[in-house]
Amino acid sequence: MDQCPASLIVVGNEILNGQIVDTNTSYLARSLKAAGLSLQRVTVVPDVVDDIAKKVKNASQEYPVVFTSGGVGPTHDDVTYEAVAKAFRLKLESHQELLDTYIRMNPNQPEIKRLAIVPNPCKIINVKSTEVFPVISVKNVYILPGSPKYFEAAVDTIVPQLKGFTPLHFEHINIKLNKLSIVDILDKQAKRWDGKVRIGSYVQSEPQTFTKITLEGSKEAVAEAKEELLYYLPVQKLMNLEHGLSHFQMNALLEDNEAYIKCALNIVQECYDRYKSDEIFISFNGGKDCTAVLHLAAIVAKSRDISSLLCLYVTADSFPEVEAFVDLASKYYGLAIIRKPRPVRSAVLTLLEEKRNLKASLMGMRKDDPGSANLQPFALTDPDWPQLMRANPILNWSYNQVWAFLLKHNVPYCSLYDQGYTSLGNRSSTMKNPLLKDPNDPSSYLPAYTLTDKSAERRGRL
């Protein structure tokens, strides 16, 4: 990462004994980030000349930019100027320009002269706030007052003048998991992006407990690292999915060598070879099978720079969770969703009357579904249905393969599948699969992907 490390030395017994809460550190850290600098060390020292001098000397040698906070007033315990002079073996002398400035600011206070006794030589920096006041720098050390009002104004003046650094870019990901649950993923990604992107993780407790993952580096590197990290984090636990389908996800799926996945991809590719993108729609009801097909289609569409996918969502007595997931999928994949009431045949007929260009539908049918045993990957609708080519990419997939695909490629799916449902239909005719009752807690159910008897997939359908 092309950034410059900086150090802060906080001076003051009042900080060490807890009388004053230090806010200067966080303010400086935030300001430095925007300028391409990184606050890499903060040291708090008492009002002792030798201690301050030692820290200033060491920091000045180790860091290109050093700030001090506090100890620059007129009282006996304001010893930062003296310490900096000692650190660099300089004399403390009255600075005429500083003296003239302080006398103008406080004409009736002779004690103000003490503020003008500074290390010589030094550079004067005039800070514009509600009033103009001076601070000084010696070599690469900026000596700032401890009062937040004046410290922050000085930082606002000095930091933008530190030229030649690449501003850092910051992104974050919030996930409803504790750090222990994702420590292996974070370790691997931190090592993978070492030197390019700094990855941090912090437990948050408001308004709920979650982990905030931060990424900082160049804008390009952060964007790439975020895409990769999102692919490996459990998608169902992410607190928002506004990031959308990424190029990393696309490449991961296109490079997948699993035979059943490659076969399904080939069918989707063939559908888009046979028909124009505006002649195809996806039959989507929020279920796991059509979700798999949607993801496959979205990957192909992204690889072909197709900007939007059309989906037909036939509604009838839907679960609120299904409605929520359909809305989420719409944003995640950039879908144009057309909602039509049941029955399905009339919904399709109405859609084709409204959009006469449509010729094919991608569907989530599997041979395990009722009436689908003799279907082919491409099949025209029955004679008594509106004429349409049905493309069935996952026709030969098993229940286990559907879930293996969704989990492997971290595809978002309806939350009901984590609550014991294995097959979704109308709310009035669908219940949790009794085979998924948790043996350790009969009041709860295991996720759908834990079902071992694939023939019992529809045990929750009346």
VODOTI-89823 format. One record per residue (C-alpha): residue in one letter; y, x, z; residue number from 1. Coordinates in steps of 0.1 Angstrom, whole numbers, plus 5000, padded with zeros to 4 digits. Example, Ala and Ser with C-alpha at 12.3 -4.5 7.8 and 13.67 -1.06 7.14 Angstrom:
! residues 2
<type A c2 4955 c1 5123 c3 5078 seq 1>
<type S c2 4989 c1 5137 c3 5071 seq 2>
//
This chain:
! residues 462
<type M c2 5000 c1 5000 c3 5000 seq 1>
<type D c2 5034 c1 5015 c3 4990 seq 2>
<type Q c2 5052 c1 5010 c3 5022 seq 3>
<type C c2 5071 c1 5031 c3 5048 seq 4>
<type P c2 5059 c1 5032 c3 5084 seq 5>
<type A c2 5085 c1 5028 c3 5111 seq 6>
<type S c2 5086 c1 5032 c3 5149 seq 7>
<type L c2 5105 c1 5014 c3 5177 seq 8>
<type I c2 5113 c1 5029 c3 5211 seq 9>
<type V c2 5123 c1 5002 c3 5236 seq 10>
<type V c2 5143 c1 5017 c3 5265 seq 11>
<type G c2 5147 c1 4999 c3 5298 seq 12>
<type N c2 5133 c1 4995 c3 5333 seq 13>
<type E c2 5141 c1 4958 c3 5330 seq 14>
<type I c2 5115 c1 4955 c3 5302 seq 15>
<type L c2 5088 c1 4974 c3 5321 seq 16>
<type N c2 5093 c1 4954 c3 5353 seq 17>
<type G c2 5093 c1 4921 c3 5335 seq 18>
<type Q c2 5129 c1 4911 c3 5343 seq 19>
<type I c2 5137 c1 4908 c3 5306 seq 20>
<type V c2 5115 c1 4894 c3 5278 seq 21>
<type D c2 5117 c1 4917 c3 5248 seq 22>
<type T c2 5124 c1 4897 c3 5216 seq 23>
<type N c2 5138 c1 4927 c3 5196 seq 24>
<type T c2 5104 c1 4940 c3 5186 seq 25>
<type S c2 5093 c1 4908 c3 5168 seq 26>
<type Y c2 5127 c1 4905 c3 5151 seq 27>
<type L c2 5126 c1 4940 c3 5139 seq 28>
<type A c2 5090 c1 4937 c3 5127 seq 29>
<type R c2 5098 c1 4906 c3 5106 seq 30>
<type S c2 5129 c1 4922 c3 5091 seq 31>
<type L c2 5111 c1 4954 c3 5082 seq 32>
<type K c2 5083 c1 4935 c3 5064 seq 33>
<type A c2 5107 c1 4920 c3 5039 seq 34>
<type A c2 5121 c1 4954 c3 5031 seq 35>
<type G c2 5087 c1 4970 c3 5025 seq 36>
<type L c2 5085 c1 4988 c3 5058 seq 37>
<type S c2 5058 c1 4984 c3 5084 seq 38>
<type L c2 5065 c1 4986 c3 5121 seq 39>
<type Q c2 5035 c1 5007 c3 5131 seq 40>
<type R c2 5043 c1 5018 c3 5167 seq 41>
<type V c2 5063 c1 5003 c3 5196 seq 42>
<type T c2 5068 c1 5024 c3 5227 seq 43>
<type V c2 5085 c1 5011 c3 5259 seq 44>
<type V c2 5100 c1 5038 c3 5281 seq 45>
<type P c2 5120 c1 5038 c3 5314 seq 46>
<type D c2 5156 c1 5048 c3 5318 seq 47>
<type V c2 5146 c1 5085 c3 5321 seq 48>
<type V c2 5162 c1 5111 c3 5298 seq 49>
<type D c2 5132 c1 5134 c3 5295 seq 50>
<type D c2 5108 c1 5105 c3 5287 seq 51>
<type I c2 5131 c1 5090 c3 5261 seq 52>
<type A c2 5139 c1 5125 c3 5245 seq 53>
<type K c2 5102 c1 5133 c3 5242 seq 54>
<type K c2 5093 c1 5099 c3 5225 seq 55>
<type V c2 5123 c1 5102 c3 5202 seq 56>
<type K c2 5115 c1 5137 c3 5191 seq 57>
<type N c2 5078 c1 5129 c3 5185 seq 58>
<type A c2 5086 c1 5097 c3 5166 seq 59>
<type S c2 5112 c1 5113 c3 5145 seq 60>
<type Q c2 5086 c1 5139 c3 5133 seq 61>
<type E c2 5059 c1 5113 c3 5127 seq 62>
<type Y c2 5078 c1 5084 c3 5111 seq 63>
<type P c2 5103 c1 5083 c3 5083 seq 64>
<type V c2 5124 c1 5056 c3 5102 seq 65>
<type V c2 5128 c1 5053 c3 5139 seq 66>
<type F c2 5148 c1 5027 c3 5159 seq 67>
<type T c2 5157 c1 5026 c3 5195 seq 68>
<type S c2 5166 c1 4995 c3 5215 seq 69>
<type G c2 5187 c1 4996 c3 5247 seq 70>
<type G c2 5204 c1 5021 c3 5269 seq 71>
<type V c2 5236 c1 5025 c3 5250 seq 72>
<type G c2 5260 c1 5009 c3 5274 seq 73>
<type P c2 5287 c1 5024 c3 5297 seq 74>
<type T c2 5267 c1 5024 c3 5330 seq 75>
<type H c2 5248 c1 5052 c3 5348 seq 76>
<type D c2 5214 c1 5040 c3 5336 seq 77>
<type D c2 5225 c1 5039 c3 5299 seq 78>
<type V c2 5210 c1 5073 c3 5289 seq 79>
<type T c2 5197 c1 5068 c3 5254 seq 80>
<type Y c2 5226 c1 5088 c3 5238 seq 81>
<type E c2 5220 c1 5117 c3 5262 seq 82>
<type A c2 5182 c1 5116 c3 5255 seq 83>
<type V c2 5187 c1 5116 c3 5217 seq 84>
<type A c2 5210 c1 5146 c3 5220 seq 85>
<type K c2 5184 c1 5164 c3 5241 seq 86>
<type A c2 5156 c1 5155 c3 5216 seq 87>
<type F c2 5175 c1 5172 c3 5188 seq 88>
<type R c2 5193 c1 5199 c3 5208 seq 89>
<type L c2 5227 c1 5184 c3 5201 seq 90>
<type K c2 5259 c1 5183 c3 5222 seq 91>
<type L c2 5272 c1 5151 c3 5236 seq 92>
<type E c2 5309 c1 5148 c3 5226 seq 93>
<type S c2 5336 c1 5122 c3 5223 seq 94>
<type H c2 5337 c1 5109 c3 5187 seq 95>
<type Q c2 5373 c1 5101 c3 5178 seq 96>
<type E c2 5365 c1 5074 c3 5152 seq 97>
<type L c2 5343 c1 5056 c3 5177 seq 98>
<type L c2 5369 c1 5060 c3 5204 seq 99>
<type D c2 5396 c1 5045 c3 5182 seq 100>
<type T c2 5373 c1 5016 c3 5173 seq 101>
<type Y c2 5363 c1 5008 c3 5210 seq 102>
<type I c2 5400 c1 5010 c3 5222 seq 103>
<type R c2 5409 c1 4985 c3 5195 seq 104>
<type M c2 5381 c1 4962 c3 5206 seq 105>
<type N c2 5389 c1 4966 c3 5243 seq 106>
<type P c2 5424 c1 4979 c3 5247 seq 107>
<type N c2 5426 c1 4973 c3 5285 seq 108>
<type Q c2 5394 c1 4989 c3 5296 seq 109>
<type P c2 5396 c1 5027 c3 5299 seq 110>
<type E c2 5359 c1 5028 c3 5308 seq 111>
<type I c2 5352 c1 5020 c3 5272 seq 112>
<type K c2 5357 c1 5057 c3 5264 seq 113>
<type R c2 5322 c1 5063 c3 5277 seq 114>
<type L c2 5307 c1 5045 c3 5247 seq 115>
<type A c2 5323 c1 5071 c3 5224 seq 116>
<type I c2 5304 c1 5100 c3 5239 seq 117>
<type V c2 5276 c1 5105 c3 5215 seq 118>
<type P c2 5254 c1 5131 c3 5200 seq 119>
<type N c2 5272 c1 5153 c3 5175 seq 120>
<type P c2 5268 c1 5151 c3 5145 seq 121>
<type C c2 5260 c1 5114 c3 5140 seq 122>
<type K c2 5266 c1 5087 c3 5114 seq 123>
<type I c2 5286 c1 5056 c3 5122 seq 124>
<type I c2 5274 c1 5023 c3 5109 seq 125>
<type N c2 5297 c1 4993 c3 5111 seq 126>
<type V c2 5279 c1 4961 c3 5118 seq 127>
<type K c2 5294 c1 4928 c3 5108 seq 128>
<type S c2 5287 c1 4899 c3 5131 seq 129>
<type T c2 5310 c1 4875 c3 5149 seq 130>
<type E c2 5329 c1 4907 c3 5154 seq 131>
<type V c2 5326 c1 4941 c3 5138 seq 132>
<type F c2 5311 c1 4967 c3 5161 seq 133>
<type P c2 5297 c1 5002 c3 5155 seq 134>
<type V c2 5262 c1 5017 c3 5160 seq 135>
<type I c2 5252 c1 5052 c3 5153 seq 136>
<type S c2 5222 c1 5071 c3 5137 seq 137>
<type V c2 5211 c1 5106 c3 5143 seq 138>
<type K c2 5189 c1 5121 c3 5116 seq 139>
<type N c2 5163 c1 5094 c3 5109 seq 140>
<type V c2 5169 c1 5076 c3 5143 seq 141>
<type Y c2 5189 c1 5044 c3 5145 seq 142>
<type I c2 5202 c1 5039 c3 5180 seq 143>
<type L c2 5208 c1 5002 c3 5187 seq 144>
<type P c2 5220 c1 4981 c3 5217 seq 145>
<type G c2 5194 c1 4962 c3 5236 seq 146>
<type S c2 5212 c1 4929 c3 5237 seq 147>
<type P c2 5194 c1 4906 c3 5211 seq 148>
<type K c2 5228 c1 4894 c3 5198 seq 149>
<type Y c2 5239 c1 4929 c3 5188 seq 150>
<type F c2 5204 c1 4943 c3 5181 seq 151>
<type E c2 5197 c1 4915 c3 5155 seq 152>
<type A c2 5230 c1 4919 c3 5138 seq 153>
<type A c2 5225 c1 4956 c3 5136 seq 154>
<type V c2 5190 c1 4952 c3 5121 seq 155>
<type D c2 5204 c1 4927 c3 5096 seq 156>
<type T c2 5229 c1 4954 c3 5085 seq 157>
<type I c2 5207 c1 4985 c3 5085 seq 158>
<type V c2 5173 c1 4973 c3 5071 seq 159>
<type P c2 5187 c1 4961 c3 5037 seq 160>
<type Q c2 5202 c1 4995 c3 5033 seq 161>
<type L c2 5168 c1 5012 c3 5035 seq 162>
<type K c2 5162 c1 5016 c3 4998 seq 163>
<type G c2 5132 c1 5028 c3 4978 seq 164>
<type F c2 5104 c1 5008 c3 4994 seq 165>
<type T c2 5083 c1 4981 c3 4978 seq 166>
<type P c2 5086 c1 4948 c3 4996 seq 167>
<type L c2 5054 c1 4936 c3 5011 seq 168>
<type H c2 5039 c1 4902 c3 5001 seq 169>
<type F c2 5023 c1 4880 c3 5028 seq 170>
<type E c2 4998 c1 4852 c3 5026 seq 171>
<type H c2 4977 c1 4835 c3 5052 seq 172>
<type I c2 4945 c1 4813 c3 5054 seq 173>
<type N c2 4938 c1 4789 c3 5082 seq 174>
<type I c2 4902 c1 4781 c3 5090 seq 175>
<type K c2 4887 c1 4759 c3 5117 seq 176>
<type L c2 4864 c1 4786 c3 5131 seq 177>
<type N c2 4866 c1 4812 c3 5158 seq 178>
<type K c2 4868 c1 4849 c3 5148 seq 179>
<type L c2 4832 c1 4856 c3 5159 seq 180>
<type S c2 4820 c1 4832 c3 5132 seq 181>
<type I c2 4836 c1 4851 c3 5104 seq 182>
<type V c2 4837 c1 4886 c3 5118 seq 183>
<type D c2 4812 c1 4900 c3 5092 seq 184>
<type I c2 4831 c1 4885 c3 5063 seq 185>
<type L c2 4864 c1 4899 c3 5077 seq 186>
<type D c2 4849 c1 4933 c3 5083 seq 187>
<type K c2 4835 c1 4935 c3 5048 seq 188>
<type Q c2 4867 c1 4924 c3 5031 seq 189>
<type A c2 4889 c1 4946 c3 5053 seq 190>
<type K c2 4868 c1 4976 c3 5041 seq 191>
<type R c2 4868 c1 4964 c3 5005 seq 192>
<type W c2 4906 c1 4962 c3 5004 seq 193>
<type D c2 4914 c1 4992 c3 5026 seq 194>
<type G c2 4945 c1 5009 c3 5014 seq 195>
<type K c2 4956 c1 4980 c3 4992 seq 196>
<type V c2 4957 c1 4949 c3 5015 seq 197>
<type R c2 4959 c1 4948 c3 5052 seq 198>
<type I c2 4938 c1 4919 c3 5066 seq 199>
<type G c2 4944 c1 4906 c3 5101 seq 200>
<type S c2 4930 c1 4876 c3 5121 seq 201>
<type Y c2 4946 c1 4858 c3 5150 seq 202>
<type V c2 4933 c1 4829 c3 5171 seq 203>
<type Q c2 4957 c1 4800 c3 5172 seq 204>
<type S c2 4957 c1 4771 c3 5197 seq 205>
<type E c2 4983 c1 4747 c3 5184 seq 206>
<type P c2 4979 c1 4719 c3 5174 seq 207>
<type Q c2 4942 c1 4728 c3 5174 seq 208>
<type T c2 4921 c1 4759 c3 5178 seq 209>
<type F c2 4917 c1 4778 c3 5146 seq 210>
<type T c2 4918 c1 4813 c3 5132 seq 211>
<type K c2 4948 c1 4824 c3 5111 seq 212>
<type I c2 4939 c1 4852 c3 5086 seq 213>
<type T c2 4968 c1 4872 c3 5072 seq 214>
<type L c2 4970 c1 4893 c3 5041 seq 215>
<type E c2 4998 c1 4918 c3 5033 seq 216>
<type G c2 5003 c1 4942 c3 5005 seq 217>
<type S c2 5017 c1 4940 c3 4969 seq 218>
<type K c2 5019 c1 4905 c3 4955 seq 219>
<type E c2 4992 c1 4912 c3 4929 seq 220>
<type A c2 4968 c1 4928 c3 4953 seq 221>
<type V c2 4972 c1 4900 c3 4979 seq 222>
<type A c2 4966 c1 4873 c3 4953 seq 223>
<type E c2 4934 c1 4890 c3 4942 seq 224>
<type A c2 4922 c1 4897 c3 4978 seq 225>
<type K c2 4929 c1 4861 c3 4988 seq 226>
<type E c2 4909 c1 4847 c3 4959 seq 227>
<type E c2 4879 c1 4868 c3 4969 seq 228>
<type L c2 4882 c1 4861 c3 5006 seq 229>
<type L c2 4884 c1 4824 c3 5000 seq 230>
<type Y c2 4852 c1 4825 c3 4980 seq 231>
<type Y c2 4833 c1 4839 c3 5009 seq 232>
<type L c2 4848 c1 4819 c3 5038 seq 233>
<type P c2 4830 c1 4785 c3 5045 seq 234>
<type V c2 4850 c1 4761 c3 5023 seq 235>
<type Q c2 4843 c1 4731 c3 5045 seq 236>
<type K c2 4861 c1 4748 c3 5074 seq 237>
<type L c2 4893 c1 4757 c3 5055 seq 238>
<type M c2 4922 c1 4737 c3 5068 seq 239>
<type N c2 4937 c1 4732 c3 5033 seq 240>
<type L c2 4924 c1 4737 c3 4998 seq 241>
<type E c2 4957 c1 4738 c3 4979 seq 242>
<type H c2 4948 c1 4772 c3 4965 seq 243>
<type G c2 4926 c1 4755 c3 4938 seq 244>
<type L c2 4899 c1 4770 c3 4917 seq 245>
<type S c2 4903 c1 4808 c3 4913 seq 246>
<type H c2 4894 c1 4833 c3 4887 seq 247>
<type F c2 4871 c1 4850 c3 4912 seq 248>
<type Q c2 4851 c1 4818 c3 4916 seq 249>
<type M c2 4850 c1 4814 c3 4878 seq 250>
<type N c2 4837 c1 4849 c3 4872 seq 251>
<type A c2 4812 c1 4846 c3 4900 seq 252>
<type L c2 4797 c1 4815 c3 4885 seq 253>
<type L c2 4798 c1 4827 c3 4849 seq 254>
<type E c2 4780 c1 4859 c3 4860 seq 255>
<type D c2 4753 c1 4841 c3 4880 seq 256>
<type N c2 4719 c1 4849 c3 4866 seq 257>
<type E c2 4700 c1 4821 c3 4883 seq 258>
<type A c2 4680 c1 4804 c3 4855 seq 259>
<type Y c2 4687 c1 4768 c3 4866 seq 260>
<type I c2 4724 c1 4775 c3 4869 seq 261>
<type K c2 4726 c1 4793 c3 4835 seq 262>
<type C c2 4708 c1 4764 c3 4819 seq 263>
<type A c2 4733 c1 4739 c3 4834 seq 264>
<type L c2 4762 c1 4760 c3 4823 seq 265>
<type N c2 4749 c1 4762 c3 4788 seq 266>
<type I c2 4747 c1 4724 c3 4786 seq 267>
<type V c2 4783 c1 4721 c3 4797 seq 268>
<type Q c2 4793 c1 4747 c3 4772 seq 269>
<type E c2 4775 c1 4729 c3 4745 seq 270>
<type C c2 4792 c1 4697 c3 4754 seq 271>
<type Y c2 4826 c1 4713 c3 4750 seq 272>
<type D c2 4814 c1 4729 c3 4717 seq 273>
<type R c2 4803 c1 4695 c3 4703 seq 274>
<type Y c2 4834 c1 4676 c3 4715 seq 275>
<type K c2 4871 c1 4683 c3 4720 seq 276>
<type S c2 4882 c1 4685 c3 4756 seq 277>
<type D c2 4901 c1 4652 c3 4753 seq 278>
<type E c2 4870 c1 4635 c3 4741 seq 279>
<type I c2 4851 c1 4642 c3 4773 seq 280>
<type F c2 4853 c1 4627 c3 4808 seq 281>
<type I c2 4833 c1 4633 c3 4839 seq 282>
<type S c2 4816 c1 4605 c3 4858 seq 283>
<type F c2 4826 c1 4613 c3 4894 seq 284>
<type N c2 4820 c1 4593 c3 4926 seq 285>
<type G c2 4823 c1 4620 c3 4952 seq 286>
<type G c2 4785 c1 4625 c3 4956 seq 287>
<type K c2 4768 c1 4659 c3 4957 seq 288>
<type D c2 4753 c1 4658 c3 4923 seq 289>
<type C c2 4784 c1 4648 c3 4904 seq 290>
<type T c2 4803 c1 4673 c3 4926 seq 291>
<type A c2 4781 c1 4701 c3 4912 seq 292>
<type V c2 4787 c1 4689 c3 4877 seq 293>
<type L c2 4824 c1 4687 c3 4883 seq 294>
<type H c2 4824 c1 4723 c3 4895 seq 295>
<type L c2 4805 c1 4735 c3 4865 seq 296>
<type A c2 4828 c1 4716 c3 4842 seq 297>
<type A c2 4859 c1 4730 c3 4860 seq 298>
<type I c2 4846 c1 4765 c3 4856 seq 299>
<type V c2 4840 c1 4761 c3 4818 seq 300>
<type A c2 4874 c1 4744 c3 4815 seq 301>
<type K c2 4891 c1 4773 c3 4833 seq 302>
<type S c2 4874 c1 4798 c3 4811 seq 303>
<type R c2 4887 c1 4779 c3 4780 seq 304>
<type D c2 4922 c1 4774 c3 4794 seq 305>
<type I c2 4917 c1 4736 c3 4795 seq 306>
<type S c2 4945 c1 4724 c3 4818 seq 307>
<type S c2 4931 c1 4691 c3 4831 seq 308>
<type L c2 4898 c1 4672 c3 4834 seq 309>
<type L c2 4895 c1 4635 c3 4831 seq 310>
<type C c2 4873 c1 4617 c3 4857 seq 311>
<type L c2 4862 c1 4581 c3 4859 seq 312>
<type Y c2 4858 c1 4571 c3 4896 seq 313>
<type V c2 4841 c1 4537 c3 4899 seq 314>
<type T c2 4850 c1 4522 c3 4933 seq 315>
<type A c2 4832 c1 4496 c3 4954 seq 316>
<type D c2 4830 c1 4495 c3 4992 seq 317>
<type S c2 4836 c1 4532 c3 4995 seq 318>
<type F c2 4835 c1 4553 c3 5027 seq 319>
<type P c2 4870 c1 4566 c3 5037 seq 320>
<type E c2 4855 c1 4601 c3 5037 seq 321>
<type V c2 4845 c1 4597 c3 5001 seq 322>
<type E c2 4880 c1 4585 c3 4992 seq 323>
<type A c2 4895 c1 4615 c3 5010 seq 324>
<type F c2 4872 c1 4639 c3 4992 seq 325>
<type V c2 4880 c1 4624 c3 4958 seq 326>
<type D c2 4917 c1 4629 c3 4966 seq 327>
<type L c2 4910 c1 4665 c3 4977 seq 328>
<type A c2 4889 c1 4672 c3 4946 seq 329>
<type S c2 4917 c1 4659 c3 4924 seq 330>
<type K c2 4941 c1 4684 c3 4939 seq 331>
<type Y c2 4917 c1 4713 c3 4940 seq 332>
<type Y c2 4905 c1 4710 c3 4904 seq 333>
<type G c2 4936 c1 4695 c3 4889 seq 334>
<type L c2 4919 c1 4662 c3 4879 seq 335>
<type A c2 4933 c1 4632 c3 4862 seq 336>
<type I c2 4913 c1 4604 c3 4880 seq 337>
<type I c2 4910 c1 4569 c3 4866 seq 338>
<type R c2 4898 c1 4544 c3 4892 seq 339>
<type K c2 4879 c1 4513 c3 4880 seq 340>
<type P c2 4861 c1 4486 c3 4900 seq 341>
<type R c2 4824 c1 4480 c3 4897 seq 342>
<type P c2 4802 c1 4472 c3 4879 seq 343>
<type V c2 4798 c1 4505 c3 4862 seq 344>
<type R c2 4792 c1 4491 c3 4827 seq 345>
<type S c2 4824 c1 4471 c3 4826 seq 346>
<type A c2 4843 c1 4501 c3 4841 seq 347>
<type V c2 4831 c1 4523 c3 4812 seq 348>
<type L c2 4838 c1 4496 c3 4786 seq 349>
<type T c2 4874 c1 4492 c3 4799 seq 350>
<type L c2 4879 c1 4529 c3 4800 seq 351>
<type L c2 4867 c1 4533 c3 4763 seq 352>
<type E c2 4890 c1 4505 c3 4752 seq 353>
<type E c2 4919 c1 4522 c3 4769 seq 354>
<type K c2 4911 c1 4557 c3 4756 seq 355>
<type R c2 4894 c1 4553 c3 4723 seq 356>
<type N c2 4892 c1 4590 c3 4717 seq 357>
<type L c2 4865 c1 4594 c3 4744 seq 358>
<type K c2 4830 c1 4602 c3 4731 seq 359>
<type A c2 4810 c1 4619 c3 4758 seq 360>
<type S c2 4806 c1 4618 c3 4796 seq 361>
<type L c2 4793 c1 4646 c3 4818 seq 362>
<type M c2 4771 c1 4631 c3 4844 seq 363>
<type G c2 4753 c1 4641 c3 4876 seq 364>
<type M c2 4720 c1 4625 c3 4868 seq 365>
<type R c2 4688 c1 4641 c3 4880 seq 366>
<type K c2 4652 c1 4632 c3 4870 seq 367>
<type D c2 4646 c1 4624 c3 4907 seq 368>
<type D c2 4671 c1 4595 c3 4903 seq 369>
<type P c2 4658 c1 4560 c3 4896 seq 370>
<type G c2 4653 c1 4554 c3 4859 seq 371>
<type S c2 4661 c1 4590 c3 4849 seq 372>
<type A c2 4626 c1 4605 c3 4845 seq 373>
<type N c2 4627 c1 4603 c3 4806 seq 374>
<type L c2 4663 c1 4613 c3 4801 seq 375>
<type Q c2 4673 c1 4644 c3 4780 seq 376>
<type P c2 4702 c1 4668 c3 4785 seq 377>
<type F c2 4720 c1 4649 c3 4758 seq 378>
<type A c2 4713 c1 4612 c3 4755 seq 379>
<type L c2 4732 c1 4582 c3 4740 seq 380>
<type T c2 4737 c1 4552 c3 4762 seq 381>
<type D c2 4714 c1 4523 c3 4759 seq 382>
<type P c2 4721 c1 4498 c3 4731 seq 383>
<type D c2 4735 c1 4472 c3 4755 seq 384>
<type W c2 4760 c1 4497 c3 4769 seq 385>
<type P c2 4793 c1 4510 c3 4753 seq 386>
<type Q c2 4783 c1 4537 c3 4729 seq 387>
<type L c2 4787 c1 4571 c3 4745 seq 388>
<type M c2 4770 c1 4605 c3 4746 seq 389>
<type R c2 4757 c1 4613 c3 4781 seq 390>
<type A c2 4756 c1 4650 c3 4789 seq 391>
<type N c2 4733 c1 4657 c3 4819 seq 392>
<type P c2 4736 c1 4694 c3 4829 seq 393>
<type I c2 4717 c1 4692 c3 4862 seq 394>
<type L c2 4690 c1 4669 c3 4850 seq 395>
<type N c2 4662 c1 4692 c3 4860 seq 396>
<type W c2 4677 c1 4704 c3 4892 seq 397>
<type S c2 4659 c1 4696 c3 4925 seq 398>
<type Y c2 4676 c1 4684 c3 4957 seq 399>
<type N c2 4673 c1 4719 c3 4971 seq 400>
<type Q c2 4688 c1 4735 c3 4940 seq 401>
<type V c2 4718 c1 4713 c3 4942 seq 402>
<type W c2 4725 c1 4724 c3 4978 seq 403>
<type A c2 4717 c1 4760 c3 4970 seq 404>
<type F c2 4743 c1 4759 c3 4942 seq 405>
<type L c2 4770 c1 4742 c3 4963 seq 406>
<type L c2 4765 c1 4766 c3 4992 seq 407>
<type K c2 4761 c1 4797 c3 4972 seq 408>
<type H c2 4793 c1 4791 c3 4952 seq 409>
<type N c2 4812 c1 4777 c3 4982 seq 410>
<type V c2 4819 c1 4744 c3 4965 seq 411>
<type P c2 4839 c1 4718 c3 4985 seq 412>
<type Y c2 4818 c1 4686 c3 4991 seq 413>
<type C c2 4822 c1 4653 c3 5009 seq 414>
<type S c2 4822 c1 4657 c3 5047 seq 415>
<type L c2 4796 c1 4629 c3 5051 seq 416>
<type Y c2 4769 c1 4654 c3 5040 seq 417>
<type D c2 4776 c1 4674 c3 5072 seq 418>
<type Q c2 4770 c1 4642 c3 5093 seq 419>
<type G c2 4735 c1 4634 c3 5083 seq 420>
<type Y c2 4739 c1 4615 c3 5050 seq 421>
<type T c2 4717 c1 4628 c3 5021 seq 422>
<type S c2 4725 c1 4602 c3 4994 seq 423>
<type L c2 4758 c1 4583 c3 4991 seq 424>
<type G c2 4762 c1 4548 c3 4978 seq 425>
<type N c2 4781 c1 4517 c3 4990 seq 426>
<type R c2 4792 c1 4519 c3 5027 seq 427>
<type S c2 4773 c1 4487 c3 5034 seq 428>
<type S c2 4740 c1 4500 c3 5019 seq 429>
<type T c2 4741 c1 4536 c3 5030 seq 430>
<type M c2 4732 c1 4551 c3 5064 seq 431>
<type K c2 4723 c1 4585 c3 5078 seq 432>
<type N c2 4689 c1 4599 c3 5070 seq 433>
<type P c2 4667 c1 4593 c3 5100 seq 434>
<type L c2 4648 c1 4626 c3 5093 seq 435>
<type L c2 4680 c1 4645 c3 5100 seq 436>
<type K c2 4683 c1 4635 c3 5137 seq 437>
<type D c2 4689 c1 4666 c3 5157 seq 438>
<type P c2 4658 c1 4671 c3 5178 seq 439>
<type N c2 4679 c1 4687 c3 5206 seq 440>
<type D c2 4704 c1 4658 c3 5205 seq 441>
<type P c2 4692 c1 4625 c3 5191 seq 442>
<type S c2 4728 c1 4612 c3 5190 seq 443>
<type S c2 4738 c1 4637 c3 5163 seq 444>
<type Y c2 4725 c1 4645 c3 5129 seq 445>
<type L c2 4719 c1 4678 c3 5110 seq 446>
<type P c2 4736 c1 4685 c3 5076 seq 447>
<type A c2 4721 c1 4673 c3 5044 seq 448>
<type Y c2 4712 c1 4708 c3 5032 seq 449>
<type T c2 4687 c1 4711 c3 5061 seq 450>
<type L c2 4665 c1 4684 c3 5048 seq 451>
<type T c2 4630 c1 4699 c3 5041 seq 452>
<type D c2 4613 c1 4669 c3 5025 seq 453>
<type K c2 4631 c1 4665 c3 4992 seq 454>
<type S c2 4612 c1 4633 c3 4985 seq 455>
<type A c2 4631 c1 4617 c3 5014 seq 456>
<type E c2 4665 c1 4622 c3 4999 seq 457>
<type R c2 4671 c1 4585 c3 4996 seq 458>
<type R c2 4658 c1 4575 c3 5030 seq 459>
<type G c2 4693 c1 4566 c3 5040 seq 460>
<type R c2 4698 c1 4541 c3 5011 seq 461>
<type L c2 4690 c1 4504 c3 5016 seq 462>
//
